[in-house]
């Protein structure tokens, strides 16, 4: 047999046709990428105006200003 180690999962594409498998990968990608994107947006201010997002009651509790 001429088989490479680690390619067994890629040989069976029938798994990708299953809705459960697709949902698993969709959620895995979204829940990995979304926190990274929103974390970077904290400094880029592209998606959310973070000055208005933080409740005024909590601004006094923060050791730093809301925007660094």
N, C-alpha and C positions, 0 to 999 in steps of 0.2 A: 504494500500500500504506500502510495506517495502522498502523505498527508502532513501538513505543517501543524506544529503545535499552536494552539490558541485560535485556530480558524474554524473550529467545529460549530461555534455559535453563528458564524456568518454564513455557513453553508445552508442552513435551514431558514429560508425566507418565509416559510408558511406561518411562522410565529407573528410576523408583522401584519398579517391579515386579520388577526384576532382583535376585537375591540378592547378587550381587557389589556392586552399587551400594548396597544397603541395608547390607551389611557395612562398606563403606567409610565411610559416614556414621555408622554406629554407633561404629566405632572412632575416627573423627575427633572425635566429640562426647565419648566417654568419656576419651580420652587428652588432651583439652583441659580437661575439667571436673575429673577426678579429681585431678590435681596441685594445682589451685587449692583444692579442698575440703580435701585432706590438708595443704596448706600453711597454710591458715587454722586447721585443727584443732590445729596445733602450739601455737597461742595459746589456743584455746577449750577444749581437753581434752574434747571431746564424744565422739570416736570411740576414742581410744587414751589410756591412761595413760602419758604420755611419761616419767614418773619411772622406771618399770620397764622401759621399752622400750630405753633406752640401756644398753649393756653396761658393767659397773663398770670394766673395764679401760680404757675410753675416756674415762671421766669426768675422770680426771687430765690427759688430753691437751687437754681443752677449756679455752679461756681464760675462759669464763663457766660459771656453774652450768648444769646441764642444762635447767632451767626458768627462763625469763627473765620 
